[in-house]
Amino acid sequence: MRLFTPEDLKDIYIKFHQRGFSFLLSKLSLDSSKRTKSAFNEKDVESSNYWLIPAVRERWNFLITGDKNTTYEEYFSKKYFSDQKKLKVLALGSGVCSHEIRLATLNPNWEVHCFDFSNKLLEQAKEISDKKGLQNIHYFAENALTYHFLENEYDLVFFHASLHHFNHIHNFFAKIINKTLKKNGYLIINEYVGKKRMLFDKTQIKSINNALKKIPVEFKKIYKTNLLKTKYYGSGLVRMYIADPSECVDSENILPTIHHFYNIIEEKKYGNNLLANTLKDIAHHFVHLNKEKQQVLEELFNTEDEFLKSNKSDFIVGIYTLKPEF
């Protein structure tokens, strides 16, 4: 197990330039919940993450829905819920609620309840939904682990990039999710389900570095620094815990738990095993594409596709229904 790596020192330097000294100071708090909140509570964080690249998002859409212009929210809404008159939806760890707002917009008969511990992000979400005139989405600044949810209250539970921040996944489902979900209810996830704490094995780290070699040097300058991204070392456990104690804390148990309690209706793999860390901090070079950049991305996509032929996908989108025995 890696405790410290050169990647950790590099990341501290990068975070200082991208997010400032006050952000680094917030990580020195002895209160782990405050450190977690500091990772999410800023409204306007400038960054250069791979999900900002339109071509990457189009790739996700295609792998999940078969159409680069159709999101998974649109796909599931049309395929499984077009005839539903009304659904009550619970979204946990919803942050700024962009995906929940999309669901509420697509499905005006749904009543969407968004729970998150970050007041700032929920306030921002409410401003957005108010401007859209949405009346069917509501916000709760609560801790989902201590909040008293009523039994058999919700028709659908929704997680987008939040479930991997919950610990003890099996107990979380057994004691909270399965009880508040109606017996014929649905679960939808879009989640990281890879290595705990993102402590990737040597094979994955080597493959990330091989992918990085395919990027021309002029596209390797790290956002808001003068550094070039020439190698990825993998994160160490100590920095991962200090940065956000909840990050991927029990991620490897997400799919086994869901498959234990739920029947699969549809489940799609869309990778990111290599793309996420190959493009981290240099993604801004690929937001606006020319022919050369397009070719670089296509080569990276092909490299990841080849990797996924013999490795489990780090990211999954799925829709499930609770098994009758639970």
JOVEN-V876421 format. One record per pair of residues at least 24 apart in sequence whose ideal C-beta (glycine too) atoms are under 6 Angstrom apart, sorted by sequence separation. I is the first residue (numbers start at 1). J is the second residue. If there is no record, write none. Layout:
i:I j:J
i:I j:J
//
This chain:
i:85 j:109
i:157 j:181
i:208 j:232
i:96 j:121
i:111 j:136
i:112 j:137
i:113 j:138
i:114 j:139
i:115 j:140
i:95 j:121
i:117 j:143
i:154 j:180
i:163 j:189
i:115 j:142
i:153 j:180
i:154 j:181
i:155 j:182
i:164 j:191
i:96 j:124
i:97 j:125
i:101 j:129
i:151 j:179
i:163 j:191
i:164 j:192
i:73 j:102
i:77 j:106
i:96 j:125
i:115 j:144
i:205 j:234
i:275 j:304
i:73 j:103
i:77 j:107
i:104 j:134
i:152 j:182
i:155 j:185
i:156 j:186
i:157 j:187
i:158 j:188
i:159 j:189
i:160 j:190
i:274 j:304
i:149 j:180
i:104 j:136
i:104 j:137
i:271 j:304
i:274 j:307
i:200 j:234
i:273 j:307
i:198 j:235
i:271 j:308
i:197 j:237
i:273 j:314
i:271 j:313
i:272 j:314
i:197 j:240
i:272 j:315
i:269 j:313
i:232 j:277
i:270 j:315
i:269 j:316
i:268 j:317
i:198 j:248
i:197 j:248
i:267 j:318
i:92 j:144
i:196 j:248
i:229 j:282
i:266 j:319
i:265 j:319
i:196 j:251
i:265 j:320
i:196 j:252
i:264 j:320
i:193 j:251
i:223 j:281
i:262 j:320
i:263 j:321
i:192 j:251
i:222 j:281
i:262 j:322
i:263 j:323
i:99 j:160
i:193 j:254
i:223 j:284
i:193 j:255
i:220 j:282
i:191 j:254
i:211 j:274
i:90 j:154
i:261 j:326
i:88 j:154
i:208 j:274
i:212 j:278
i:219 j:285
i:88 j:155
i:89 j:156
i:90 j:157
i:91 j:158
i:207 j:274
i:211 j:278
i:87 j:155
i:87 j:156
i:89 j:158
i:93 j:162
i:208 j:277
i:208 j:278
i:93 j:165
i:187 j:262
i:41 j:118
i:43 j:120
i:40 j:118
i:41 j:120
i:43 j:124
i:165 j:246
i:169 j:250
i:215 j:296
i:167 j:249
i:167 j:250
i:164 j:248
i:169 j:253
i:173 j:257
i:169 j:254
i:214 j:299
i:164 j:251
i:170 j:257
i:169 j:257
i:173 j:261
i:211 j:300
i:163 j:254
i:211 j:303
i:207 j:307
i:194 j:314
i:192 j:314
i:192 j:315
i:193 j:316
i:191 j:316
i:190 j:317
i:189 j:318
i:188 j:319
i:187 j:320
i:186 j:321
i:185 j:322
i:181 j:322
i:178 j:326
i:48 j:223
i:64 j:268
i:39 j:244
i:18 j:224
i:64 j:270
i:17 j:224
i:63 j:270
i:17 j:225
i:36 j:244
i:36 j:245
i:36 j:246
i:60 j:270
i:32 j:245
i:27 j:242
i:50 j:275
i:7 j:233
i:50 j:276
i:6 j:233
i:7 j:234
i:5 j:233
i:7 j:235
i:8 j:236
i:5 j:234
i:50 j:279
i:53 j:283
i:5 j:236
i:8 j:239
i:52 j:283
i:4 j:236
i:3 j:236
i:48 j:281
i:50 j:283
i:53 j:286
i:2 j:236
i:3 j:237
i:4 j:238
i:49 j:283
i:53 j:287
i:3 j:238
i:48 j:283
i:48 j:284
i:55 j:297
i:76 j:319
i:72 j:317
i:64 j:317
i:14 j:281
//
